[in-house]
Amino acid sequence: MSATKGAGEPRTLAIANQKGGVGKTTTAINLGTALASIGVRVLVVDLDSQGNASTGLGIPLDGRARTSFDVLTGTASLMQAVLPTAVPGLFVVPANADLVGIDTTLTDQTRAFRLRDAFNALAAHQRNLPADQGFEYVLIDCPPSLNLLTLNALTAANAVLVPVQCEFFALEGISQLKESIDQIRATLNPGLEIQGVVLTMHDARTSLSREVADEVRAFFGPKVYETIIPRNTRVAEAPSHGKPILLYDFDCPGSQAYIRLATEIIERERQRKAA
């Protein structure tokens, strides 16, 4: 890509599932790291009031001077809130507990479009940058509910990436999420699509994991990625050290799975562009 062409618009993926504990934040952190490790510039936007993605990327609470709350309320632009991480090419807009009050803070008719407007401003900014200085992907780590924050993410995103845990009740709520995506496509974001579904916390030793994987593939068909994220102790340990799994233990099965997932996503994006 020519440095004089401009960076253009990033491809924005909302990582969403209204169930908690399915691996949304883990996927945002480690998919972002895996994409950056193969030379892609990535921005992770933390939209969860717990701020776990920020913590997992090594950003301490006292280092979050500007957050996604400031972006949504219009007191900071995305670029003003961006922080570098320890991973070259990976950046984050952090979050903190301020997001708990976002529903009462934003009361006007534009409240569902705040993140989309911020991304439009980012895209305009990037058009004036050399191609190798803009973000190619933005990953939005959504909270575990279909609230105003998730609505902002789905209204702003090009596509949704859905993590599904390979445990009992895995499909609980998935149909409601799909209905919400359909409603947002019909009313707020006609271009929204499901980029893919990733099976997480898979234990190949149990019949339950295999049965859940089969159910999810039957429900979503080819939208389900071939890559499966295994249940891996090292993946669970990494956030407590403020590191993505690729920095904490590059050779473990979880790291290698996220690298394969990043490669698969990029290949899907190439196919989408070609089509």
C-alpha positions in Angstrom: 0.0 0.0 0.0 1.4 3.4 -1.0 2.3 5.8 1.9 0.8 8.6 -0.1 -2.6 6.9 -0.5 -3.8 7.5 3.0 -4.7 5.0 5.7 -8.5 4.9 4.9 -11.1 3.4 7.2 -10.4 0.6 9.6 -12.5 -2.5 9.6 -14.5 -2.5 12.9 -15.5 -5.7 14.7 -17.7 -5.7 17.8 -17.0 -8.7 20.0 -20.4 -9.4 21.5 -22.4 -11.9 23.4 -24.9 -11.0 26.1 -23.7 -13.9 28.3 -20.8 -13.3 30.6 -17.8 -15.5 30.9 -17.7 -16.6 27.2 -14.3 -15.2 26.4 -15.2 -11.8 24.9 -12.4 -9.9 26.6 -9.9 -12.7 26.2 -10.7 -12.8 22.5 -10.4 -9.0 22.1 -7.0 -8.9 23.9 -5.5 -12.0 22.2 -7.0 -11.6 18.7 -5.7 -8.0 18.7 -2.2 -9.2 19.8 -2.2 -12.0 17.2 -3.2 -9.5 14.4 -0.5 -7.1 15.5 2.0 -9.9 15.6 1.5 -10.4 11.8 2.0 -6.7 11.0 -1.6 -5.4 11.3 -2.2 -2.1 13.3 -5.1 -2.7 15.7 -7.1 -0.6 18.1 -9.0 -2.3 21.0 -11.8 -0.1 22.4 -12.8 -1.2 25.9 -16.5 -0.7 26.4 -16.9 -2.7 29.6 -17.1 -0.8 32.9 -15.0 -3.4 34.5 -12.1 -2.4 32.2 -10.7 -5.9 32.0 -9.4 -5.5 28.5 -7.5 -2.4 29.6 -6.0 -4.3 32.6 -5.2 -7.4 30.4 -3.3 -5.1 28.1 -1.2 -3.7 31.0 -2.9 -0.3 31.5 -3.2 0.5 35.2 -6.3 2.3 36.5 -4.3 5.4 37.3 -3.0 5.5 33.7 -6.4 5.9 32.2 -6.6 9.7 32.0 -9.1 9.5 29.1 -11.4 6.6 28.5 -14.2 5.3 26.3 -16.6 7.2 28.6 -14.9 10.5 27.5 -15.3 9.5 23.9 -19.0 8.6 24.3 -19.7 11.9 26.1 -17.8 14.0 23.6 -15.1 15.3 25.9 -12.3 13.5 24.0 -11.8 12.1 20.5 -10.8 8.5 20.0 -7.3 9.5 19.1 -7.0 11.6 22.3 -7.9 8.5 24.3 -5.7 6.0 22.5 -2.8 4.5 24.6 0.0 2.3 23.3 0.4 -1.2 24.8 3.5 -3.4 25.2 2.7 -5.0 21.9 4.0 -3.1 18.9 1.1 -2.1 16.6 -1.6 -2.7 19.3 -3.3 0.2 20.9 -6.2 0.6 23.4 -8.9 3.1 24.3 -9.2 2.1 28.0 -12.4 2.0 30.2 -13.2 2.4 33.9 -16.2 2.4 36.2 -17.4 5.7 34.8 -19.2 3.7 32.1 -21.6 2.4 34.8 -23.5 5.7 34.6 -23.5 6.1 30.8 -27.3 5.4 30.5 -28.2 8.4 32.7 -25.4 10.6 31.3 -26.5 10.2 27.6 -30.2 11.1 27.3 -30.5 12.8 23.9 -31.6 11.2 20.6 -28.0 10.8 19.4 -27.0 8.5 22.3 -26.9 5.3 20.2 -24.7 7.0 17.6 -21.9 8.4 19.8 -19.4 5.7 19.0 -20.2 5.7 15.3 -19.6 9.4 15.2 -16.3 8.9 16.9 -15.3 6.3 14.4 -16.3 8.6 11.5 -14.0 11.2 12.9 -11.2 8.6 13.2 -11.7 7.6 9.6 -11.5 11.2 8.5 -8.3 11.6 10.5 -6.7 8.5 9.0 -7.3 9.7 5.4 -4.6 12.3 6.2 -2.1 9.7 7.5 0.3 7.5 5.6 -1.2 4.1 5.0 1.2 2.4 7.5 0.2 4.7 10.3 -3.6 4.1 10.4 -5.5 1.3 12.2 -6.5 -1.5 9.9 -8.8 -3.1 12.5 -10.8 -1.9 15.5 -12.0 -4.5 18.0 -14.7 -3.4 20.4 -14.9 -5.3 23.7 -18.6 -5.2 24.6 -20.1 -5.7 28.1 -22.1 -8.9 28.8 -25.5 -7.4 28.2 -27.5 -5.8 25.4 -27.3 -2.3 26.9 -26.6 1.2 25.5 -22.9 0.4 25.3 -23.5 -2.7 23.2 -26.0 -0.8 21.1 -23.4 1.9 20.4 -20.9 -0.8 19.4 -23.3 -2.6 17.1 -24.4 0.7 15.5 -20.8 1.6 14.9 -19.4 -1.7 13.8 -19.0 -3.2 10.3 -19.5 -6.7 11.7 -19.9 -8.8 14.9 -17.6 -11.5 16.2 -19.5 -13.8 18.6 -17.5 -15.9 21.1 -19.5 -19.0 22.3 -18.3 -21.0 25.3 -18.3 -24.8 24.8 -20.4 -25.4 27.9 -24.0 -26.1 28.9 -26.5 -23.4 27.9 -24.0 -22.1 25.3 -26.8 -21.2 22.9 -28.8 -19.5 25.6 -29.3 -16.0 24.5 -27.6 -16.4 21.1 -31.0 -16.3 19.3 -31.8 -13.0 21.2 -28.4 -11.6 20.1 -29.1 -12.6 16.5 -32.5 -10.9 16.8 -30.9 -7.7 18.1 -28.4 -7.7 15.3 -31.3 -8.1 12.8 -33.1 -5.2 14.4 -30.1 -2.9 14.4 -29.5 -3.9 10.7 -33.1 -2.9 9.9 -33.1 0.4 11.8 -29.6 1.8 12.7 -26.9 0.0 10.8 -27.9 -1.7 7.5 -24.4 -2.9 6.8 -24.0 -4.8 10.0 -23.2 -8.5 9.5 -21.9 -11.5 11.6 -18.3 -11.8 10.6 -18.0 -15.1 12.5 -18.6 -17.2 15.6 -15.6 -18.5 17.6 -15.9 -21.5 19.9 -14.0 -20.8 23.1 -13.0 -22.8 26.2 -13.2 -26.1 24.3 -12.1 -29.2 26.1 -11.6 -32.0 23.5 -11.6 -34.6 26.3 -15.3 -34.1 27.1 -18.3 -35.2 25.0 -20.1 -32.0 26.2 -17.6 -29.7 24.4 -17.9 -31.7 21.2 -21.7 -31.7 21.4 -21.9 -28.0 22.0 -19.5 -27.4 19.1 -21.7 -29.5 16.8 -24.8 -27.6 18.0 -23.2 -24.2 17.3 -22.1 -25.3 13.9 -25.6 -26.6 13.1 -27.1 -23.2 14.2 -24.6 -20.8 12.5 -23.3 -23.0 9.7 -20.2 -21.6 7.8 -20.2 -18.5 10.1 -18.4 -20.6 12.7 -14.6 -20.4 12.4 -12.6 -23.6 11.9 -10.3 -22.4 14.7 -11.4 -23.5 18.1 -9.9 -21.8 21.2 -9.0 -24.6 23.7 -9.5 -24.4 27.5 -6.0 -23.5 28.6 -4.7 -22.6 32.0 -2.1 -20.3 30.6 -4.7 -18.2 28.8 -6.6 -17.8 32.1 -3.4 -16.8 33.9 -2.2 -14.2 31.5 -4.5 -11.3 32.4 -3.4 -11.3 36.0 0.1 -10.5 34.7 -1.3 -7.6 32.5 -0.2 -9.5 29.4 -1.8 -11.0 26.3 -1.2 -14.8 26.1 1.2 -14.3 23.2 3.5 -12.4 25.4 2.9 -14.5 28.5 3.4 -17.9 26.8 3.8 -17.8 23.0 4.1 -21.6 22.6 1.0 -22.7 24.5 -2.0 -24.0 22.7 -4.1 -20.9 23.4 -1.5 -18.6 21.8 -1.3 -20.7 18.7 -5.1 -20.9 18.4 -5.4 -17.1 18.4 -2.8 -16.8 15.7 -4.8 -19.3 13.6 -7.9 -17.3 14.3 -6.3 -14.0 13.2 -5.2 -15.7 10.0 -8.6 -17.1 9.4 -10.3 -13.7 10.0 -7.9 -12.0 7.6 -8.6 -14.6 5.0 -12.4 -14.1 5.4 -11.9 -10.4 5.0 -10.0 -11.0 1.7 -12.8 -13.2 0.4 -15.4 -10.5 1.4 -13.4 -7.8 -0.5 -13.0 -10.1 -3.5 -16.8 -10.8 -3.5 
